Amino acid sequence: MNLSAQFSQALAEMGLNLDAATQARLLDYLALLAKWNQTYNLTAIHEPERMLTHHLLDSLALLPYVTGERLLDVGSGGGLPGIPLAIARPELRVTVLDSNHKKAAFMQQAVIELKLANVEVVCDRSEAYRPGAPYPQIVCRAFSDLSEFVRATRHALAKGGEWLAMKGVYPNEEIAQLKGARLKRDAVLKVPGLAAERHLIVLQAEEETA
């Protein structure tokens, strides 16, 4: 089965309805990531099939939980999960943030080549970044532990907003030691072809606890 057919089948298994043009753009992004990865070492995964499951499908598993009109992706690296989410939902305005200049340069090139008018690339540290307006949702994928994620981005989260932390094994210890936020909900993320555990941890600011 070729990569395109494998992608379509996996999306169907995930219950994600993306048209053929959107699927093609997502695969174009993956091809661009693979090409730049040869020079810039954006990800440790190099095989297209594994990049499809571990990066593209893993990012898209977040789609049902992205509910706002704007999203901040911190420690985005090669643009994950922010760029796939932006391609899948053109009405969503996404800021991808990374302090690594090479990674930011790749993301900027992806924005240009894929004509992603709804993506803004920022090269900065999450603590230093000052957005014009706070975000209703902030996401991270393997960025840091939960308390550090909250501490580094609290100033960028809108009142009543959510932190979305993508994790592997359920982070019981991090949740037990969480400061400045509370667990709002969690979910198991099902990614076809990915044997490893994947969890989404949704947090809300502590002072907003009912």
LUMSE-910954 format. One record per residue: residue number from 1; residue in one letter; x, y negated, z of N, C-alpha, C in turn. Coordinates in nm, 3 decimals. Example, Ala and Ser with C-alpha at 12.3 -4.5 7.8 and 13.67 -1.06 7.14 Angstrom:
BEGIN
   pos   code       n.x       n.y       n.z      ca.x      ca.y      ca.z       c.x       c.y       c.z
     1      A     1.319     0.569     0.780     1.230     0.450     0.780     1.320     0.330     0.780
     2      S     1.285     0.225     0.708     1.367     0.106     0.714     1.290    -0.003     0.787
This chain:
BEGIN
   pos   code       n.x       n.y       n.z      ca.x      ca.y      ca.z       c.x       c.y       c.z
     1      M     0.085     0.120     0.000     0.000     0.000     0.000     0.088    -0.124     0.000
     2      N     0.060    -0.218    -0.092     0.142    -0.339    -0.095     0.105    -0.433     0.020
     3      L     0.188    -0.535     0.039     0.173    -0.625     0.154     0.037    -0.696     0.153
     4      S    -0.007    -0.738     0.035    -0.134    -0.809     0.023    -0.251    -0.721     0.064
     5      A    -0.252    -0.596     0.016    -0.360    -0.503     0.051    -0.356    -0.468     0.200
     6      Q    -0.236    -0.452     0.251    -0.217    -0.423     0.394    -0.271    -0.538     0.479
     7      F    -0.244    -0.661     0.435    -0.290    -0.781     0.504    -0.443    -0.788     0.505
     8      S    -0.505    -0.767     0.388    -0.652    -0.772     0.378    -0.717    -0.669     0.467
     9      Q    -0.662    -0.547     0.468    -0.718    -0.440     0.550    -0.707    -0.474     0.699
    10      A    -0.592    -0.528     0.738    -0.572    -0.563     0.879    -0.667    -0.675     0.923
    11      L    -0.687    -0.774     0.837    -0.780    -0.883     0.869    -0.922    -0.829     0.889
    12      A    -0.961    -0.736     0.803    -1.094    -0.675     0.816    -1.107    -0.602     0.950
    13      E    -1.001    -0.529     0.988    -1.000    -0.458     1.117    -1.012    -0.554     1.234
    14      M    -0.956    -0.675     1.217    -0.959    -0.776     1.324    -1.089    -0.857     1.323
    15      G    -1.172    -0.835     1.221    -1.297    -0.909     1.210    -1.278    -1.053     1.166
    16      L    -1.167    -1.080     1.096    -1.137    -1.216     1.049    -1.171    -1.227     0.900
    17      N    -1.259    -1.316     0.867    -1.304    -1.333     0.729    -1.232    -1.452     0.665
    18      L    -1.123    -1.424     0.596    -1.046    -1.528     0.527    -1.050    -1.500     0.378
    19      D    -1.080    -1.602     0.299    -1.092    -1.580     0.155    -0.956    -1.551     0.091
    20      A    -0.961    -1.507    -0.035    -0.840    -1.462    -0.105    -0.737    -1.573    -0.117
    21      A    -0.782    -1.696    -0.141    -0.689    -1.810    -0.155    -0.616    -1.836    -0.023
    22      T    -0.689    -1.827     0.088    -0.627    -1.848     0.220    -0.528    -1.736     0.251
    23      Q    -0.566    -1.614     0.219    -0.475    -1.501     0.241    -0.346    -1.519     0.161
    24      A    -0.360    -1.566     0.037    -0.243    -1.588    -0.049    -0.152    -1.695     0.009
    25      R    -0.210    -1.802     0.064    -0.130    -1.910     0.124    -0.057    -1.859     0.249
    26      L    -0.122    -1.776     0.325    -0.060    -1.719     0.445     0.059    -1.630     0.406
    27      L     0.044    -1.553     0.300     0.154    -1.469     0.252     0.266    -1.554     0.191
    28      D     0.229    -1.667     0.131     0.331    -1.761     0.080     0.414    -1.816     0.196
    29      Y     0.347    -1.846     0.306     0.418    -1.893     0.426     0.513    -1.785     0.476
    30      L     0.465    -1.661     0.480     0.548    -1.551     0.528     0.672    -1.533     0.438
    31      A     0.652    -1.546     0.307     0.763    -1.533     0.212     0.866    -1.643     0.235
    32      L     0.817    -1.763     0.264     0.905    -1.878     0.291     0.984    -1.855     0.420
    33      L     0.916    -1.803     0.521     0.981    -1.772     0.649     1.091    -1.667     0.627
    34      A     1.061    -1.564     0.549     1.159    -1.458     0.522     1.279    -1.513     0.445
    35      K     1.253    -1.602     0.350     1.361    -1.661     0.269     1.454    -1.746     0.355
    36      W     1.398    -1.836     0.434     1.478    -1.923     0.520     1.546    -1.845     0.632
    37      N     1.484    -1.736     0.672     1.538    -1.656     0.782     1.675    -1.597     0.749
    38      Q     1.700    -1.576     0.621     1.829    -1.520     0.578     1.945    -1.615     0.613
    39      T     1.916    -1.744     0.612     2.019    -1.845     0.638     2.013    -1.902     0.779
    40      Y     1.890    -1.926     0.826     1.873    -2.002     0.950     1.841    -1.918     1.074
    41      N     1.823    -1.787     1.057     1.795    -1.699     1.170     1.678    -1.750     1.255
    42      L     1.564    -1.768     1.191     1.445    -1.819     1.257     1.378    -1.713     1.345
    43      T     1.396    -1.587     1.307     1.336    -1.477     1.381     1.426    -1.354     1.371
    44      A     1.420    -1.271     1.474     1.502    -1.149     1.475     1.445    -1.041     1.383
    45      I     1.321    -1.060     1.341     1.255    -0.961     1.254     1.278    -1.000     1.108
    46      H     1.323    -0.905     1.027     1.356    -0.934     0.887     1.271    -0.857     0.787
    47      E     1.217    -0.742     0.826     1.140    -0.660     0.732     1.002    -0.723     0.710
    48      P     0.960    -0.740     0.581     0.831    -0.804     0.551     0.711    -0.739     0.622
    49      E     0.709    -0.606     0.628     0.594    -0.537     0.692     0.588    -0.569     0.841
    50      R     0.703    -0.574     0.906     0.706    -0.606     1.050     0.678    -0.754     1.073
    51      M     0.723    -0.841     0.983     0.691    -0.983     0.994     0.541    -1.005     0.981
    52      L     0.478    -0.925     0.895     0.334    -0.935     0.876     0.260    -0.906     1.007
    53      T     0.296    -0.795     1.072     0.226    -0.758     1.196     0.270    -0.843     1.314
    54      H     0.401    -0.854     1.335     0.453    -0.918     1.456     0.439    -1.070     1.455
    55      H     0.432    -1.130     1.338     0.424    -1.276     1.330     0.290    -1.326     1.278
    56      L     0.254    -1.284     1.155     0.134    -1.339     1.093     0.006    -1.290     1.160
    57      L    -0.011    -1.158     1.169    -0.133    -1.105     1.231    -0.139    -1.138     1.379
    58      D    -0.025    -1.135     1.446    -0.020    -1.169     1.588    -0.068    -1.313     1.610
    59      S    -0.025    -1.404     1.524    -0.068    -1.544     1.535    -0.218    -1.557     1.507
    60      L    -0.266    -1.489     1.404    -0.407    -1.501     1.364    -0.502    -1.437     1.466
    61      A    -0.451    -1.348     1.551    -0.534    -1.289     1.657    -0.586    -1.395     1.752
    62      L    -0.521    -1.511     1.751    -0.561    -1.622     1.838    -0.681    -1.701     1.784
    63      L    -0.712    -1.685     1.657    -0.816    -1.767     1.591    -0.948    -1.777     1.668
    64      P    -1.004    -1.667     1.719    -1.134    -1.679     1.787    -1.129    -1.765     1.914
    65      Y    -1.009    -1.791     1.965    -0.996    -1.863     2.091    -0.960    -2.011     2.071
    66      V    -0.935    -2.049     1.946    -0.902    -2.189     1.916    -1.034    -2.261     1.887
    67      T    -1.075    -2.346     1.979    -1.209    -2.405     1.973    -1.208    -2.556     1.951
    68      G    -1.094    -2.620     1.972    -1.087    -2.766     1.958    -1.060    -2.809     1.814
    69      E    -1.055    -2.939     1.793    -1.025    -2.993     1.660    -0.876    -3.020     1.643
    70      R    -0.804    -3.023     1.757    -0.660    -3.049     1.754    -0.590    -2.948     1.844
    71      L    -0.469    -2.910     1.801    -0.394    -2.807     1.875    -0.247    -2.845     1.876
    72      L    -0.183    -2.831     1.993    -0.039    -2.850     2.005     0.025    -2.713     2.027
    73      D     0.123    -2.680     1.941     0.198    -2.555     1.953     0.339    -2.589     1.998
    74      V     0.374    -2.552     2.121     0.505    -2.587     2.175     0.603    -2.470     2.165
    75      G     0.729    -2.503     2.138     0.829    -2.399     2.116     0.793    -2.316     1.994
    76      S     0.751    -2.387     1.890     0.690    -2.322     1.774     0.787    -2.239     1.692
    77      G     0.917    -2.268     1.701     1.017    -2.190     1.628     1.000    -2.202     1.478
    78      G     0.961    -2.093     1.416     0.936    -2.094     1.271     0.795    -2.135     1.235
    79      G     0.721    -2.190     1.332     0.585    -2.235     1.305     0.478    -2.139     1.353
    80      L     0.513    -2.055     1.451     0.421    -1.952     1.499     0.374    -1.980     1.641
    81      P     0.244    -1.980     1.665     0.135    -1.946     1.575     0.076    -2.064     1.498
    82      G     0.129    -2.185     1.517     0.063    -2.306     1.467     0.037    -2.310     1.318
    83      I     0.136    -2.276     1.235     0.118    -2.288     1.090     0.016    -2.187     1.037
    84      P     0.023    -2.058     1.074    -0.082    -1.967     1.029    -0.223    -2.012     1.071
    85      L    -0.237    -2.064     1.192    -0.367    -2.113     1.238    -0.413    -2.232     1.154
    86      A    -0.321    -2.320     1.119    -0.354    -2.437     1.037    -0.395    -2.398     0.895
    87      I    -0.330    -2.295     0.841    -0.366    -2.247     0.707    -0.504    -2.181     0.710
    88      A    -0.529    -2.102     0.813    -0.657    -2.031     0.825    -0.773    -2.126     0.853
    89      R    -0.744    -2.238     0.921    -0.850    -2.335     0.954    -0.807    -2.475     0.911
    90      P    -0.832    -2.511     0.786    -0.785    -2.640     0.733    -0.842    -2.762     0.806
    91      E    -0.955    -2.745     0.875    -1.014    -2.859     0.949    -0.944    -2.882     1.083
    92      L    -0.861    -2.787     1.126    -0.788    -2.797     1.253    -0.659    -2.877     1.232
    93      R    -0.639    -2.977     1.316    -0.515    -3.056     1.308    -0.415    -3.001     1.409
    94      V    -0.301    -2.957     1.358    -0.202    -2.886     1.440    -0.071    -2.964     1.445
    95      T    -0.018    -2.979     1.566     0.117    -3.033     1.584     0.207    -2.918     1.625
    96      V     0.313    -2.894     1.547     0.411    -2.790     1.582     0.535    -2.860     1.637
    97      L     0.576    -2.818     1.755     0.682    -2.886     1.829     0.795    -2.790     1.861
    98      D     0.917    -2.829     1.825     1.035    -2.750     1.861     1.155    -2.843     1.869
    99      S     1.243    -2.818     1.966     1.360    -2.905     1.984     1.477    -2.865     1.896
   100      N     1.466    -2.749     1.829     1.573    -2.700     1.743     1.561    -2.764     1.604
   101      H     1.664    -2.836     1.561     1.656    -2.911     1.435     1.640    -2.822     1.314
   102      K     1.707    -2.707     1.313     1.696    -2.616     1.198     1.554    -2.560     1.187
   103      K     1.496    -2.526     1.299     1.359    -2.473     1.298     1.259    -2.582     1.258
   104      A     1.280    -2.702     1.307     1.193    -2.814     1.268     1.206    -2.844     1.119
   105      A     1.328    -2.832     1.068     1.351    -2.855     0.924     1.277    -2.752     0.840
   106      F     1.281    -2.627     0.884     1.206    -2.523     0.813     1.057    -2.555     0.815
   107      M     1.003    -2.589     0.931     0.860    -2.616     0.941     0.821    -2.733     0.852
   108      Q     0.907    -2.836     0.845     0.879    -2.950     0.758     0.877    -2.907     0.612
   109      Q     0.969    -2.819     0.575     0.973    -2.768     0.438     0.847    -2.686     0.407
   110      A     0.802    -2.608     0.504     0.679    -2.530     0.486     0.559    -2.622     0.465
   111      V     0.553    -2.729     0.542     0.445    -2.827     0.528     0.444    -2.887     0.387
   112      I     0.564    -2.919     0.336     0.576    -2.980     0.202     0.539    -2.878     0.094
   113      E     0.601    -2.760     0.099     0.580    -2.661    -0.007     0.438    -2.606    -0.010
   114      L     0.378    -2.590     0.107     0.243    -2.534     0.114     0.135    -2.642     0.118
   115      K     0.180    -2.769     0.111     0.088    -2.885     0.110    -0.011    -2.879     0.228
   116      L     0.047    -2.872     0.347    -0.033    -2.861     0.469    -0.059    -3.000     0.528
   117      A    -0.164    -3.063     0.481    -0.195    -3.200     0.525    -0.239    -3.205     0.671
   118      N    -0.276    -3.090     0.727    -0.327    -3.087     0.867    -0.220    -3.047     0.968
   119      V    -0.092    -3.045     0.926     0.016    -3.007     1.017     0.116    -3.121     1.033
   120      E     0.148    -3.153     1.158     0.251    -3.251     1.190     0.366    -3.178     1.259
   121      V     0.489    -3.203     1.214     0.607    -3.141     1.273     0.679    -3.242     1.362
   122      V     0.707    -3.203     1.485     0.779    -3.289     1.579     0.901    -3.214     1.631
   123      C     1.019    -3.276     1.618     1.141    -3.218     1.674     1.171    -3.290     1.805
   124      D     1.136    -3.224     1.916     1.154    -3.285     2.048     1.137    -3.177     2.154
   125      R     1.177    -3.208     2.274     1.151    -3.119     2.387     1.009    -3.143     2.436
   126      S     0.944    -3.038     2.482     0.804    -3.051     2.522     0.786    -3.153     2.634
   127      E     0.885    -3.160     2.725     0.875    -3.255     2.838     0.883    -3.400     2.789
   128      A     0.958    -3.421     2.683     0.983    -3.557     2.634     0.878    -3.606     2.534
   129      Y     0.809    -3.515     2.472     0.711    -3.551     2.368     0.593    -3.626     2.428
   130      R     0.562    -3.739     2.369     0.448    -3.821     2.415     0.349    -3.841     2.300
   131      P     0.243    -3.761     2.297     0.147    -3.772     2.188     0.064    -3.899     2.198
   132      G     0.010    -3.943     2.085    -0.077    -4.061     2.085    -0.204    -4.036     2.164
   133      A    -0.253    -3.915     2.158    -0.372    -3.875     2.235    -0.350    -3.733     2.285
   134      P    -0.401    -3.702     2.406    -0.381    -3.568     2.459    -0.458    -3.463     2.378
   135      Y    -0.416    -3.338     2.392    -0.474    -3.229     2.313    -0.575    -3.148     2.394
   136      P    -0.685    -3.104     2.331    -0.780    -3.019     2.402    -0.726    -2.879     2.429
   137      Q    -0.632    -2.835     2.346    -0.570    -2.704     2.368    -0.420    -2.711     2.333
   138      I    -0.340    -2.644     2.416    -0.195    -2.634     2.392    -0.160    -2.486     2.395
   139      V    -0.089    -2.440     2.293    -0.056    -2.299     2.282     0.094    -2.278     2.289
   140      C     0.135    -2.163     2.341     0.275    -2.121     2.331     0.280    -1.972     2.308
   141      R     0.382    -1.931     2.237     0.403    -1.789     2.208     0.547    -1.758     2.249
   142      A     0.561    -1.685     2.359     0.694    -1.650     2.410     0.780    -1.774     2.436
   143      F     0.717    -1.878     2.492     0.787    -2.005     2.518     0.861    -2.002     2.652
   144      S     0.792    -1.965     2.758     0.851    -1.966     2.893     0.753    -1.900     2.987
   145      D     0.784    -1.901     3.117     0.685    -1.846     3.209     0.571    -1.948     3.226
   146      L     0.461    -1.901     3.282     0.338    -1.981     3.284     0.354    -2.112     3.360
   147      S     0.418    -2.109     3.477     0.434    -2.231     3.556     0.518    -2.334     3.482
   148      E     0.622    -2.287     3.413     0.708    -2.377     3.336     0.631    -2.435     3.216
   149      F     0.551    -2.354     3.152     0.467    -2.398     3.040     0.374    -2.511     3.086
   150      V     0.309    -2.491     3.199     0.218    -2.592     3.256     0.295    -2.719     3.291
   151      R     0.406    -2.703     3.361     0.486    -2.819     3.405     0.534    -2.903     3.286
   152      A     0.580    -2.835     3.183     0.642    -2.905     3.070     0.542    -2.976     2.979
   153      T     0.414    -2.936     2.988     0.316    -2.990     2.892     0.194    -3.055     2.957
   154      R     0.193    -3.061     3.091     0.074    -3.114     3.161     0.032    -3.251     3.109
   155      H     0.130    -3.336     3.081     0.101    -3.473     3.037     0.034    -3.478     2.900
   156      A     0.044    -3.370     2.823    -0.009    -3.370     2.686    -0.147    -3.305     2.676
   157      L    -0.197    -3.253     2.788    -0.326    -3.183     2.787    -0.440    -3.277     2.825
   158      A    -0.546    -3.274     2.746    -0.663    -3.357     2.773    -0.737    -3.307     2.897
   159      K    -0.812    -3.395     2.960    -0.895    -3.357     3.075    -0.994    -3.249     3.029
   160      G    -1.001    -3.142     3.107    -1.089    -3.032     3.070    -1.029    -2.940     2.964
   161      G    -0.903    -2.965     2.927    -0.838    -2.886     2.822    -0.788    -2.751     2.872
   162      E    -0.735    -2.674     2.777    -0.688    -2.539     2.808    -0.546    -2.517     2.758
   163      W    -0.470    -2.441     2.837    -0.343    -2.387     2.790    -0.369    -2.245     2.740
   164      L    -0.319    -2.211     2.625    -0.331    -2.076     2.569    -0.191    -2.016     2.564
   165      A    -0.164    -1.919     2.648    -0.031    -1.857     2.654    -0.039    -1.716     2.598
   166      M     0.036    -1.691     2.490     0.040    -1.558     2.429     0.151    -1.478     2.497
   167      K     0.114    -1.363     2.550     0.207    -1.282     2.627     0.205    -1.137     2.578
   168      G     0.309    -1.063     2.617     0.314    -0.920     2.588     0.243    -0.845     2.698
   169      V     0.320    -0.781     2.785     0.263    -0.712     2.902     0.193    -0.815     2.991
   170      Y     0.082    -0.775     3.053     0.005    -0.867     3.138     0.095    -0.926     3.247
   171      P     0.103    -1.060     3.257     0.200    -1.124     3.348     0.148    -1.143     3.491
   172      N     0.125    -1.032     3.560     0.069    -1.038     3.696     0.150    -1.128     3.789
   173      E     0.282    -1.112     3.786     0.367    -1.188     3.877     0.363    -1.338     3.846
   174      E     0.365    -1.373     3.717     0.360    -1.515     3.678     0.228    -1.578     3.721
   175      I     0.120    -1.504     3.709    -0.012    -1.555     3.749    -0.018    -1.573     3.901
   176      A     0.040    -1.478     3.973     0.041    -1.486     4.120     0.120    -1.607     4.169
   177      Q     0.225    -1.645     4.095     0.311    -1.756     4.135     0.277    -1.888     4.063
   178      L     0.166    -1.889     3.993     0.128    -2.004     3.910     0.109    -2.131     3.993
   179      K     0.165    -2.241     3.942     0.151    -2.370     4.010     0.093    -2.471     3.912
   180      G    -0.001    -2.554     3.961    -0.056    -2.662     3.880    -0.169    -2.623     3.787
   181      A    -0.204    -2.495     3.785    -0.312    -2.448     3.699    -0.373    -2.323     3.759
   182      R    -0.489    -2.286     3.707    -0.555    -2.163     3.751    -0.588    -2.080     3.627
   183      L    -0.602    -1.951     3.648    -0.643    -1.862     3.540    -0.791    -1.885     3.509
   184      K    -0.820    -1.922     3.387    -0.959    -1.943     3.345    -1.018    -1.813     3.290
   185      R    -0.942    -1.746     3.204    -0.982    -1.615     3.152    -0.862    -1.551     3.085
   186      D    -0.876    -1.424     3.051    -0.771    -1.357     2.975    -0.835    -1.264     2.874
   187      A    -0.756    -1.219     2.779    -0.808    -1.130     2.675    -0.696    -1.043     2.623
   188      V    -0.731    -0.922     2.584    -0.636    -0.834     2.516    -0.644    -0.867     2.368
   189      L    -0.531    -0.894     2.305    -0.526    -0.923     2.162    -0.495    -0.795     2.086
   190      K    -0.583    -0.757     1.996    -0.566    -0.636     1.916    -0.503    -0.674     1.782
   191      V    -0.384    -0.623     1.757    -0.314    -0.654     1.633    -0.286    -0.522     1.560
   192      P    -0.350    -0.497     1.446    -0.327    -0.372     1.373    -0.179    -0.353     1.338
   193      G    -0.130    -0.234     1.364     0.010    -0.203     1.331     0.109    -0.244     1.438
   194      L     0.061    -0.310     1.543     0.150    -0.353     1.651     0.122    -0.269     1.775
   195      A     0.217    -0.182     1.809     0.196    -0.089     1.920     0.210    -0.156     2.056
   196      A     0.287    -0.264     2.061     0.313    -0.331     2.189     0.187    -0.399     2.245
   197      E     0.183    -0.414     2.376     0.073    -0.485     2.442     0.077    -0.633     2.406
   198      R    -0.041    -0.693     2.385    -0.050    -0.837     2.362    -0.167    -0.891     2.443
   199      H    -0.140    -0.996     2.520    -0.245    -1.058     2.601    -0.248    -1.208     2.577
   200      L    -0.367    -1.263     2.587    -0.383    -1.408     2.586    -0.424    -1.451     2.726
   201      I    -0.350    -1.547     2.781    -0.379    -1.601     2.914    -0.427    -1.745     2.896
   202      V    -0.549    -1.773     2.938    -0.607    -1.907     2.925    -0.607    -1.974     3.062
   203      L    -0.543    -2.090     3.068    -0.530    -2.163     3.195    -0.599    -2.297     3.189
   204      Q    -0.639    -2.346     3.306    -0.698    -2.479     3.319    -0.629    -2.550     3.435
   205      A    -0.622    -2.683     3.427    -0.555    -2.759     3.533    -0.622    -2.735     3.667
   206      E    -0.540    -2.726     3.772    -0.589    -2.690     3.905    -0.692    -2.787     3.958
   207      E    -0.671    -2.917     3.935    -0.764    -3.015     3.992    -0.901    -3.012     3.926
   208      E    -0.913    -2.935     3.815    -1.042    -2.925     3.748    -1.118    -2.800     3.789
   209      T    -1.065    -2.729     3.888    -1.135    -2.610     3.938    -1.266    -2.651     4.003
   210      A    -1.372    -2.582     3.969    -1.504    -2.616     4.023    -1.512    -2.578     4.171
